[in-house]
Amino acid sequence: MKYNLSEITELIKNRRTIYPKFYSSRKVHKEIIEHLIRNATWAPTHGNTQPWRFKVYREESRKELSVKLGDLYKELTPENLFKEEKLKKIIARPFLSSVAIVICMKRGDNEKIPEIEEVQAVACAVQNMCLTATAYGLGSFWSSPKIIYSDQMKSYLKLKSEDKCLGILYLGYPTIDWPKGQRKPIEYLTEWND
Ligand SMILES: Cc1cc2nc3c(=O)[nH]c(=O)nc-3n(C[C@H](O)[C@H](O)[C@H](O)COP(=O)(O)O)c2cc1C
């Protein structure tokens, strides 16, 4: 075996969504964030287009993100779906997290590569980040409120119409015991053809 597979398996199984309300105020150092992003860029990508883009919000800039997310929620949510609780959460999350990384997909100009494959590549990159975060003992939360897919969000992020915002990755040191996950046994989801 070339790598320690039992550790790698443990890492994969232990990656857990942990919400910002469970993060401490301990800061995530810039070097750690850089490590996460560097590992993200080693994800596979069809045609090596490397479509991921990351916009990191730390310190004071978290306020700008929080205000924008709150304003967009108020502006874009139909009255019958608007929830004050949801608004509060959207506004609070950037502050509860030491760092928020907005995940973007920059569409390349090679039209032979389907858009869905660019999105898939970014999702692989995010998984690399989350696994690296887990190794550092950091909780992560991939948040995808509907507003992130809006044109208004795109223009705030200075994305082109063909690009996409895919979510916000919140990170922080948890104050709670590391949560346990649950998965269906593979028999339920695998069809074998021998
Ligand atoms: C693309 C994507 C978007 C997600 N968006 C949300 C979200 O908006 N709100 C949320 O509570 N969880 C979100 N999650 C996290 C899932 O809820 C979480 O991964 C799932 O419950 C399994 O838990 P685990 O991550 O601890 O294994 C998202 C996950 C992915 C992959």
The ligand as an SDF file (V2000), in Angstrom:
LIG
                    3D

 31 33  0  0  0  0  0  0  0  0999 V2000
  -23.5600   21.3010   -2.9900 C   0  0  0  0  0  0  0  0  0  0  0  0
  -23.9560   21.2520   -1.5460 C   0  0  0  0  0  0  0  0  0  0  0  0
  -24.7630   22.2570   -1.0320 C   0  0  0  0  0  0  0  0  0  0  0  0
  -25.1490   22.2350    0.3130 C   0  0  0  0  0  0  0  0  0  0  0  0
  -25.9630   23.2350    0.7910 N   0  0  0  0  0  0  0  0  0  0  0  0
  -26.4110   23.1800    2.0680 C   0  0  0  0  0  0  0  0  0  0  0  0
  -27.2790   24.1890    2.5650 C   0  0  0  0  0  0  0  0  0  0  0  0
  -27.5970   25.1620    1.8800 O   0  0  0  0  0  0  0  0  0  0  0  0
  -27.7270   24.0680    3.8310 N   0  0  0  0  0  0  0  0  0  0  0  0
  -27.3580   23.0090    4.6390 C   0  0  0  0  0  0  0  0  0  0  0  0
  -27.8140   22.9510    5.7780 O   0  0  0  0  0  0  0  0  0  0  0  0
  -26.4830   22.0800    4.2030 N   0  0  0  0  0  0  0  0  0  0  0  0
  -26.0040   22.1390    2.9420 C   0  0  0  0  0  0  0  0  0  0  0  0
  -25.1080   21.1940    2.4900 N   0  0  0  0  0  0  0  0  0  0  0  0
  -24.5290   20.2350    3.4440 C   0  0  0  0  0  0  0  0  0  0  0  0
  -25.3590   18.9740    3.5500 C   0  0  0  0  0  0  0  0  0  0  0  0
  -26.5220   19.2590    4.2710 O   0  0  0  0  0  0  0  0  0  0  0  0
  -24.5240   17.8930    4.2610 C   0  0  0  0  0  0  0  0  0  0  0  0
  -23.3920   17.6080    3.4950 O   0  0  0  0  0  0  0  0  0  0  0  0
  -25.3370   16.6040    4.4680 C   0  0  0  0  0  0  0  0  0  0  0  0
  -26.3390   16.8080    5.4210 O   0  0  0  0  0  0  0  0  0  0  0  0
  -24.4790   15.4360    4.9370 C   0  0  0  0  0  0  0  0  0  0  0  0
  -23.8130   15.7400    6.1460 O   0  0  0  0  0  0  0  0  0  0  0  0
  -22.2300   15.6870    6.2540 P   0  0  0  0  0  0  0  0  0  0  0  0
  -21.6840   16.7890    5.3660 O   0  0  0  0  0  0  0  0  0  0  0  0
  -21.9110   15.9360    7.6960 O   0  0  0  0  0  0  0  0  0  0  0  0
  -21.7820   14.3520    5.7860 O   0  0  0  0  0  0  0  0  0  0  0  0
  -24.7090   21.1890    1.1590 C   0  0  0  0  0  0  0  0  0  0  0  0
  -23.8630   20.1850    0.6230 C   0  0  0  0  0  0  0  0  0  0  0  0
  -23.5020   20.2160   -0.7070 C   0  0  0  0  0  0  0  0  0  0  0  0
  -22.5910   19.1280   -1.2560 C   0  0  0  0  0  0  0  0  0  0  0  0
  1  2  1  0
  2  3  1  0
  2 30  2  0
  3  4  2  0
  4  5  1  0
  4 28  1  0
  5  6  2  0
  6  7  1  0
  6 13  1  0
  7  8  2  0
  7  9  1  0
  9 10  1  0
 10 11  2  0
 10 12  1  0
 12 13  2  0
 13 14  1  0
 14 15  1  0
 14 28  1  0
 15 16  1  0
 16 17  1  0
 16 18  1  0
 18 19  1  0
 18 20  1  0
 20 21  1  0
 20 22  1  0
 22 23  1  0
 23 24  1  0
 24 25  2  0
 24 26  1  0
 24 27  1  0
 28 29  2  0
 29 30  1  0
 30 31  1  0
M  END
$$$$
